[in-house]
Structure formats: structure tokens, C-alpha cells
Amino acid sequence: MIGQYKQGKRNGYSVFKLADGGSYHGQFVDDKREGYGMHKWANKNEYHGQWKNHIRNGEGVYKEGASGKIKRAIWENDKRVKVLEIIKQ
């Protein structure tokens, strides 16, 4: 874990590796993902975009590792609610 801490909690930009082989690079507030961040899962899926209260919330780009499909979308409460653009089919 590399990053900025305040009172023992991640605050600001941090990078960390997950136990399953994934990783997260991005902003934190009080130990929760908040603001812009990039999450890579072990299965090669990726999300680059906005986070709020530790979940995807706002605009982001999602790449499916297996198929290579890339979509820019709006996310609410960790669910994709509206596709704005299909970047790669």
C-alpha cells in the first residue's frame, strides 16, 4: 500500500493491491474510495471513473477484459444506469 494517510486512514491519492490480484489507484476520503479512481480486477476488467462512498457513482469507463468491450456510462450505487458511448464493441 502506497499513499497518503490522515489519522490512520487513507486520505488523498493511494495505490493498493488486492488479495485476489486486482488493484486500485485513486482518491480516498476517510478510508473510502472517493473521487476519481481506477480499479483493475484480477479477471482483467477495469473501471476508470468516479467513486463515492467506496462504490462506483458518476461517470466512468468500463472495459471488459475478456471481450475488450469498452463503454462510457453513468453509474449509481455501483450499477450502470445509462450508457453514454460505446467506445469499442
Backbone as JSON Lines, residues from 0, in Angstrom:
{"i":0,"aa":"M","n":[0.84,-1.18,0.0],"ca":[0.0,0.0,0.0],"c":[0.88,1.24,0.0]}
{"i":1,"aa":"I","n":[0.67,2.07,-0.96],"ca":[1.38,3.34,-1.06],"c":[0.31,4.42,-1.04]}
{"i":2,"aa":"G","n":[0.52,5.46,-0.22],"ca":[-0.48,6.51,-0.25],"c":[-0.38,7.5,0.88]}
{"i":3,"aa":"Q","n":[-1.38,8.34,0.94],"ca":[-1.47,9.39,1.93],"c":[-2.43,8.97,3.04]}
{"i":4,"aa":"Y","n":[-2.04,9.26,4.26],"ca":[-2.85,8.89,5.43],"c":[-3.09,10.1,6.31]}
{"i":5,"aa":"K","n":[-4.23,10.07,6.98],"ca":[-4.58,11.1,7.96],"c":[-5.27,10.38,9.1]}
{"i":6,"aa":"Q","n":[-4.72,10.45,10.28],"ca":[-5.26,9.79,11.47],"c":[-5.49,8.3,11.22]}
{"i":7,"aa":"G","n":[-4.51,7.65,10.56],"ca":[-4.56,6.21,10.33],"c":[-5.47,5.75,9.21]}
{"i":8,"aa":"K","n":[-6.1,6.69,8.49],"ca":[-6.99,6.33,7.39],"c":[-6.44,6.88,6.08]}
{"i":9,"aa":"R","n":[-6.71,6.14,4.99],"ca":[-6.29,6.63,3.67],"c":[-7.06,7.9,3.35]}
{"i":10,"aa":"N","n":[-6.33,8.93,2.97],"ca":[-6.9,10.21,2.55],"c":[-6.0,10.77,1.47]}
{"i":11,"aa":"G","n":[-6.6,11.15,0.33],"ca":[-5.82,11.6,-0.81],"c":[-5.56,10.44,-1.74]}
{"i":12,"aa":"Y","n":[-4.5,10.52,-2.51],"ca":[-4.2,9.51,-3.51],"c":[-3.51,8.31,-2.88]}
{"i":13,"aa":"S","n":[-3.96,7.1,-3.23],"ca":[-3.34,5.86,-2.75],"c":[-3.37,4.8,-3.84]}
{"i":14,"aa":"V","n":[-2.44,3.86,-3.72],"ca":[-2.35,2.71,-4.62],"c":[-2.31,1.48,-3.75]}
{"i":15,"aa":"F","n":[-3.15,0.48,-4.06],"ca":[-3.04,-0.75,-3.29],"c":[-3.39,-1.97,-4.13]}
{"i":16,"aa":"K","n":[-2.79,-3.07,-3.79],"ca":[-3.03,-4.36,-4.44],"c":[-4.02,-5.14,-3.6]}
{"i":17,"aa":"L","n":[-4.97,-5.79,-4.26],"ca":[-5.97,-6.6,-3.57],"c":[-5.5,-8.05,-3.48]}
{"i":18,"aa":"A","n":[-6.02,-8.77,-2.54],"ca":[-5.62,-10.16,-2.31],"c":[-5.9,-11.04,-3.54]}
{"i":19,"aa":"D","n":[-6.93,-10.7,-4.33],"ca":[-7.28,-11.52,-5.49],"c":[-6.44,-11.2,-6.73]}
{"i":20,"aa":"G","n":[-5.49,-10.27,-6.6],"ca":[-4.64,-9.91,-7.73],"c":[-5.04,-8.62,-8.42]}
{"i":21,"aa":"G","n":[-6.16,-8.06,-8.04],"ca":[-6.59,-6.78,-8.6],"c":[-5.85,-5.62,-7.95]}
{"i":22,"aa":"S","n":[-6.17,-4.4,-8.38],"ca":[-5.54,-3.22,-7.8],"c":[-6.46,-2.01,-7.92]}
{"i":23,"aa":"Y","n":[-6.16,-1.0,-7.1],"ca":[-6.89,0.27,-7.16],"c":[-5.89,1.4,-7.05]}
{"i":24,"aa":"H","n":[-6.03,2.39,-7.93],"ca":[-5.21,3.59,-7.92],"c":[-6.19,4.75,-7.89]}
{"i":25,"aa":"G","n":[-6.18,5.57,-6.86],"ca":[-7.11,6.69,-6.86],"c":[-7.25,7.39,-5.54]}
{"i":26,"aa":"Q","n":[-8.28,8.2,-5.48],"ca":[-8.54,9.07,-4.34],"c":[-9.32,8.35,-3.24]}
{"i":27,"aa":"F","n":[-9.0,8.74,-2.01],"ca":[-9.7,8.25,-0.82],"c":[-10.08,9.41,0.08]}
{"i":28,"aa":"V","n":[-11.16,9.24,0.81],"ca":[-11.55,10.13,1.91],"c":[-11.99,9.23,3.05]}
{"i":29,"aa":"D","n":[-11.33,9.37,4.2],"ca":[-11.64,8.56,5.38],"c":[-11.69,7.06,5.08]}
{"i":30,"aa":"D","n":[-10.69,6.58,4.34],"ca":[-10.51,5.15,4.05],"c":[-11.49,4.6,3.03]}
{"i":31,"aa":"K","n":[-12.25,5.46,2.34],"ca":[-13.21,5.01,1.33],"c":[-12.85,5.64,-0.01]}
{"i":32,"aa":"R","n":[-13.05,4.89,-1.09],"ca":[-12.82,5.42,-2.43],"c":[-13.77,6.58,-2.65]}
{"i":33,"aa":"E","n":[-13.21,7.71,-3.08],"ca":[-13.99,8.93,-3.22],"c":[-13.32,9.82,-4.25]}
{"i":34,"aa":"G","n":[-14.06,10.2,-5.29],"ca":[-13.46,11.0,-6.36],"c":[-13.04,10.08,-7.51]}
{"i":35,"aa":"Y","n":[-11.98,10.44,-8.2],"ca":[-11.55,9.66,-9.36],"c":[-10.65,8.5,-8.95]}
{"i":36,"aa":"G","n":[-10.88,7.34,-9.57],"ca":[-10.03,6.19,-9.31],"c":[-10.12,5.15,-10.4]}
{"i":37,"aa":"M","n":[-9.14,4.26,-10.42],"ca":[-9.07,3.19,-11.4],"c":[-8.96,1.86,-10.67]}
{"i":38,"aa":"H","n":[-9.93,0.98,-10.91],"ca":[-9.93,-0.35,-10.3],"c":[-9.7,-1.37,-11.41]}
{"i":39,"aa":"K","n":[-8.72,-2.25,-11.21],"ca":[-8.47,-3.37,-12.13],"c":[-8.73,-4.65,-11.36]}
{"i":40,"aa":"W","n":[-9.62,-5.48,-11.9],"ca":[-9.92,-6.77,-11.29],"c":[-8.94,-7.82,-11.8]}
{"i":41,"aa":"A","n":[-8.81,-8.91,-11.09],"ca":[-7.91,-9.99,-11.49],"c":[-8.32,-10.59,-12.84]}
{"i":42,"aa":"N","n":[-9.6,-10.53,-13.19],"ca":[-10.08,-11.07,-14.47],"c":[-9.84,-10.12,-15.64]}
{"i":43,"aa":"K","n":[-9.11,-9.02,-15.39],"ca":[-8.72,-8.01,-16.39],"c":[-9.81,-7.0,-16.71]}
{"i":44,"aa":"N","n":[-10.97,-7.05,-16.06],"ca":[-11.95,-5.98,-16.19],"c":[-11.37,-4.73,-15.53]}
{"i":45,"aa":"E","n":[-11.77,-3.55,-16.05],"ca":[-11.28,-2.29,-15.5],"c":[-12.4,-1.27,-15.43]}
{"i":46,"aa":"Y","n":[-12.32,-0.41,-14.42],"ca":[-13.22,0.74,-14.3],"c":[-12.35,1.95,-14.01]}
{"i":47,"aa":"H","n":[-12.51,2.99,-14.82],"ca":[-11.82,4.26,-14.62],"c":[-12.91,5.31,-14.47]}
{"i":48,"aa":"G","n":[-13.03,5.92,-13.32],"ca":[-14.08,6.91,-13.18],"c":[-14.33,7.35,-11.75]}
{"i":49,"aa":"Q","n":[-15.52,7.85,-11.53],"ca":[-15.91,8.45,-10.26],"c":[-16.38,7.42,-9.24]}
{"i":50,"aa":"W","n":[-15.99,7.67,-8.0],"ca":[-16.37,6.84,-6.85],"c":[-16.97,7.74,-5.79]}
{"i":51,"aa":"K","n":[-17.93,7.2,-5.05],"ca":[-18.5,7.92,-3.91],"c":[-18.81,6.9,-2.84]}
{"i":52,"aa":"N","n":[-18.31,7.14,-1.65],"ca":[-18.55,6.27,-0.51],"c":[-18.17,4.81,-0.81]}
{"i":53,"aa":"H","n":[-17.06,4.65,-1.52],"ca":[-16.43,3.35,-1.78],"c":[-17.07,2.55,-2.92]}
{"i":54,"aa":"I","n":[-18.05,3.14,-3.64],"ca":[-18.67,2.43,-4.77],"c":[-18.69,3.32,-6.0]}
{"i":55,"aa":"R","n":[-18.85,2.7,-7.18],"ca":[-18.9,3.47,-8.43],"c":[-20.15,4.35,-8.42]}
{"i":56,"aa":"N","n":[-19.92,5.63,-8.69],"ca":[-21.01,6.6,-8.68],"c":[-20.6,7.79,-9.52]}
{"i":57,"aa":"G","n":[-21.3,8.04,-10.62],"ca":[-20.94,9.13,-11.53],"c":[-20.5,8.57,-12.87]}
{"i":58,"aa":"E","n":[-19.77,9.35,-13.62],"ca":[-19.33,8.93,-14.94],"c":[-18.07,8.08,-14.87]}
{"i":59,"aa":"G","n":[-18.04,7.05,-15.7],"ca":[-16.87,6.2,-15.75],"c":[-16.8,5.38,-17.02]}
{"i":60,"aa":"V","n":[-15.64,4.8,-17.26],"ca":[-15.41,3.95,-18.42],"c":[-15.13,2.55,-17.91]}
{"i":61,"aa":"Y","n":[-15.84,1.57,-18.47],"ca":[-15.7,0.18,-18.04],"c":[-15.2,-0.65,-19.22]}
{"i":62,"aa":"K","n":[-14.15,-1.42,-18.99],"ca":[-13.59,-2.29,-20.01],"c":[-13.74,-3.74,-19.56]}
{"i":63,"aa":"E","n":[-14.35,-4.55,-20.42],"ca":[-14.46,-5.98,-20.15],"c":[-13.18,-6.65,-20.63]}
{"i":64,"aa":"G","n":[-12.45,-7.27,-19.72],"ca":[-11.18,-7.87,-20.06],"c":[-11.26,-8.97,-21.09]}
{"i":65,"aa":"A","n":[-12.24,-9.84,-20.99],"ca":[-12.34,-11.0,-21.89],"c":[-12.72,-10.59,-23.31]}
{"i":66,"aa":"S","n":[-13.68,-9.69,-23.46],"ca":[-14.17,-9.33,-24.79],"c":[-13.5,-8.09,-25.37]}
{"i":67,"aa":"G","n":[-12.95,-7.25,-24.5],"ca":[-12.35,-6.0,-24.95],"c":[-13.35,-4.87,-25.14]}
{"i":68,"aa":"K","n":[-14.65,-5.13,-24.85],"ca":[-15.67,-4.09,-24.99],"c":[-15.38,-2.95,-24.01]}
{"i":69,"aa":"I","n":[-15.6,-1.72,-24.49],"ca":[-15.39,-0.54,-23.65],"c":[-16.6,0.36,-23.76]}
{"i":70,"aa":"K","n":[-17.15,0.76,-22.61],"ca":[-18.33,1.63,-22.59],"c":[-18.12,2.76,-21.59]}
{"i":71,"aa":"R","n":[-18.52,3.96,-22.01],"ca":[-18.56,5.1,-21.1],"c":[-19.99,5.21,-20.62]}
{"i":72,"aa":"A","n":[-20.17,5.33,-19.29],"ca":[-21.52,5.27,-18.75],"c":[-21.66,6.08,-17.47]}
{"i":73,"aa":"I","n":[-22.89,6.2,-17.03],"ca":[-23.22,6.79,-15.73],"c":[-23.51,5.64,-14.78]}
{"i":74,"aa":"W","n":[-22.95,5.72,-13.58],"ca":[-23.11,4.7,-12.55],"c":[-23.79,5.33,-11.34]}
{"i":75,"aa":"E","n":[-24.69,4.58,-10.73],"ca":[-25.34,4.98,-9.47],"c":[-25.35,3.78,-8.56]}
{"i":76,"aa":"N","n":[-24.85,3.96,-7.35],"ca":[-24.83,2.89,-6.35],"c":[-24.24,1.59,-6.89]}
{"i":77,"aa":"D","n":[-23.13,1.71,-7.62],"ca":[-22.36,0.58,-8.15],"c":[-23.05,-0.14,-9.31]}
{"i":78,"aa":"K","n":[-24.09,0.46,-9.89],"ca":[-24.81,-0.13,-11.03],"c":[-24.73,0.83,-12.22]}
{"i":79,"aa":"R","n":[-24.49,0.28,-13.4],"ca":[-24.51,1.1,-14.61],"c":[-25.96,1.42,-14.94]}
{"i":80,"aa":"V","n":[-26.31,2.7,-15.01],"ca":[-27.7,3.09,-15.25],"c":[-27.93,3.69,-16.64]}
{"i":81,"aa":"K","n":[-26.85,4.16,-17.29],"ca":[-27.02,4.75,-18.61],"c":[-25.7,4.68,-19.37]}
{"i":82,"aa":"V","n":[-25.74,4.08,-20.55],"ca":[-24.56,4.05,-21.42],"c":[-24.53,5.33,-22.21]}
{"i":83,"aa":"L","n":[-23.43,6.06,-22.13],"ca":[-23.29,7.32,-22.85],"c":[-22.64,7.13,-24.23]}
{"i":84,"aa":"E","n":[-21.74,6.13,-24.28],"ca":[-20.99,5.92,-25.53],"c":[-20.42,4.5,-25.52]}
{"i":85,"aa":"I","n":[-20.49,3.86,-26.67],"ca":[-19.81,2.57,-26.84],"c":[-18.51,2.89,-27.57]}
{"i":86,"aa":"I","n":[-17.41,2.73,-26.85],"ca":[-16.11,3.1,-27.4],"c":[-15.56,1.97,-28.27]}
{"i":87,"aa":"K","n":[-15.73,0.75,-27.81],"ca":[-15.29,-0.42,-28.58],"c":[-16.3,-1.53,-28.39]}
{"i":88,"aa":"Q","n":[-16.8,-2.07,-29.48],"ca":[-17.81,-3.12,-29.45],"c":[-17.22,-4.5,-29.35]}
